[in-house]
Amino acid sequence: MHTPEGFTPSHALPAALPADTLAFAFRDGRILVGGTEDAPVVPVVAQLERLGLRGDRHYLGELGRTGCVAVHLPDDAREPEGWRYAGLRALFFRLPEPILAIAARAFQVVEWDRTHRYCGRCGTPTRDKTGERAKECPACGYAAYPRVTPAMMVLVTRGRELLLARAPRFPPGMFSALAGFVEPGETIEDCIHREVREEVGIEVGSIRYFASQSWAFPHSLMIAFNCDYAGGEIVPEPSEIEAADWFDLDHLPVLPNRISIARRLIDATLAQIRSEKAVTT
């Protein structure tokens, strides 16, 4: 997800939140929404208060002139009549894109709040640090900031063919680009070479940056690249890759959802290959 146009991030919680402040309220990783299945809506602070739902608040900023706040509800918070708790993935293409992007940001902040209640160094209960989005230990002074985990995604091409793979967790028939988390001490380029070699057994070269996307499941920054095939035969790593193969651009399998950076990477690469082909014919 990208930062929405017109959104101004901030961490400083106002002394009094306007009644129309959007409240991105999460219980155990699921967001409170009203409306219908096809047209869900996020509550505002006044509605949340009328429902009697209270939790830790973390200011996110303003969308236009409307404030946005993340709310960490207790795990036993009730589900009021006419409202429901939903996973973010279920809201893809149902919530307006700017609202979905802020909801993903709120999820990451709430997840950080939930998992940093105690100091990781000495075990003392933490408190919010003044002036920053951070948890501070009053005993030893250790500060814990919201975690962002870098991960790479890479689409390997060989002429007019794309290397696509599927993990066991994917929906039936769906293939995507390769991906993996960066390990300590690695550059992104190191990670690309290692992950491709480990997952499918081939070598790559000519690594080219494509784009990045915040991916809130739970706190990743996905950094996407193109690269060229440089040698070797596909040998899938069975613990991670269920199947992998070269696919001609005119005979592709089921691809990822269009909201994902994987689909953007694949679509942009297909467009470039077709454009280059048209120039040479």
Secondary structure in CASP SS format (residue, H / E / C, confidence):
PFRMAT SS
TARGET T0000
AUTHOR 0000-0000-0000
METHOD secondary structure of the structure
MODEL  1
M C 1.00
H C 1.00
T C 1.00
P C 1.00
E C 1.00
G C 1.00
F E 1.00
T E 1.00
P E 1.00
S C 1.00
H C 1.00
A C 1.00
L C 1.00
P C 1.00
A C 1.00
A C 1.00
L C 1.00
P C 1.00
A C 1.00
D C 1.00
T C 1.00
L E 1.00
A E 1.00
F E 1.00
A E 1.00
F E 1.00
R E 1.00
D C 1.00
G C 1.00
R E 1.00
I E 1.00
L E 1.00
V E 1.00
G E 1.00
G E 1.00
T C 1.00
E C 1.00
D C 1.00
A C 1.00
P E 1.00
V E 1.00
V C 1.00
P C 1.00
V E 1.00
V H 1.00
A H 1.00
Q H 1.00
L H 1.00
E H 1.00
R H 1.00
L C 1.00
G C 1.00
L C 1.00
R C 1.00
G C 1.00
D E 1.00
R E 1.00
H E 1.00
Y E 1.00
L E 1.00
G E 1.00
E E 1.00
L E 1.00
G C 1.00
R C 1.00
T E 1.00
G E 1.00
C E 1.00
V E 1.00
A E 1.00
V E 1.00
H E 1.00
L C 1.00
P C 1.00
D C 1.00
D C 1.00
A C 1.00
R C 1.00
E C 1.00
P C 1.00
E C 1.00
G C 1.00
W C 1.00
R E 1.00
Y E 1.00
A E 1.00
G C 1.00
L H 1.00
R H 1.00
A H 1.00
L H 1.00
F C 1.00
F C 1.00
R C 1.00
L C 1.00
P C 1.00
E H 1.00
P H 1.00
I H 1.00
L H 1.00
A H 1.00
I H 1.00
A H 1.00
A H 1.00
R H 1.00
A H 1.00
F H 1.00
Q H 1.00
V H 1.00
V H 1.00
E H 1.00
W H 1.00
D H 1.00
R H 1.00
T H 1.00
H C 1.00
R C 1.00
Y E 1.00
C C 1.00
G C 1.00
R C 1.00
C C 1.00
G C 1.00
T C 1.00
P E 1.00
T C 1.00
R E 1.00
D E 1.00
K C 1.00
T C 1.00
G C 1.00
E C 1.00
R C 1.00
A C 1.00
K E 1.00
E E 1.00
C C 1.00
P C 1.00
A C 1.00
C C 1.00
G C 1.00
Y C 1.00
A E 1.00
A E 1.00
Y C 1.00
P C 1.00
R C 1.00
V C 1.00
T E 1.00
P E 1.00
A E 1.00
M E 1.00
M E 1.00
V E 1.00
L E 1.00
V E 1.00
T E 1.00
R E 1.00
G C 1.00
R C 1.00
E E 1.00
L E 1.00
L E 1.00
L E 1.00
A E 1.00
R E 1.00
A C 1.00
P C 1.00
R C 1.00
F C 1.00
P C 1.00
P C 1.00
G C 1.00
M E 1.00
F C 1.00
S E 1.00
A C 1.00
L E 1.00
A E 1.00
G E 1.00
F E 1.00
V C 1.00
E C 1.00
P C 1.00
G C 1.00
E C 1.00
T C 1.00
I H 1.00
E H 1.00
D H 1.00
C H 1.00
I H 1.00
H H 1.00
R H 1.00
E H 1.00
V H 1.00
R H 1.00
E H 1.00
E H 1.00
V H 1.00
G C 1.00
I C 1.00
E E 1.00
V E 1.00
G E 1.00
S E 1.00
I E 1.00
R E 1.00
Y E 1.00
F E 1.00
A E 1.00
S E 1.00
Q E 1.00
S E 1.00
W E 1.00
A C 1.00
F C 1.00
P C 1.00
H C 1.00
S E 1.00
L E 1.00
M E 1.00
I E 1.00
A E 1.00
F E 1.00
N E 1.00
C E 1.00
D E 1.00
Y E 1.00
A E 1.00
G E 1.00
G C 1.00
E C 1.00
I C 1.00
V C 1.00
P C 1.00
E C 1.00
P C 1.00
S C 1.00
E C 1.00
I C 1.00
E C 1.00
A E 1.00
A E 1.00
D E 1.00
W E 1.00
F E 1.00
D E 1.00
L C 1.00
D C 1.00
H C 1.00
L C 1.00
P C 1.00
V E 1.00
L C 1.00
P C 1.00
N C 1.00
R C 1.00
I C 1.00
S C 1.00
I H 1.00
A H 1.00
R H 1.00
R H 1.00
L H 1.00
I H 1.00
D H 1.00
A H 1.00
T H 1.00
L H 1.00
A H 1.00
Q H 1.00
I H 1.00
R H 1.00
S H 1.00
E H 1.00
K H 1.00
A H 1.00
V H 1.00
T H 1.00
T C 1.00
END
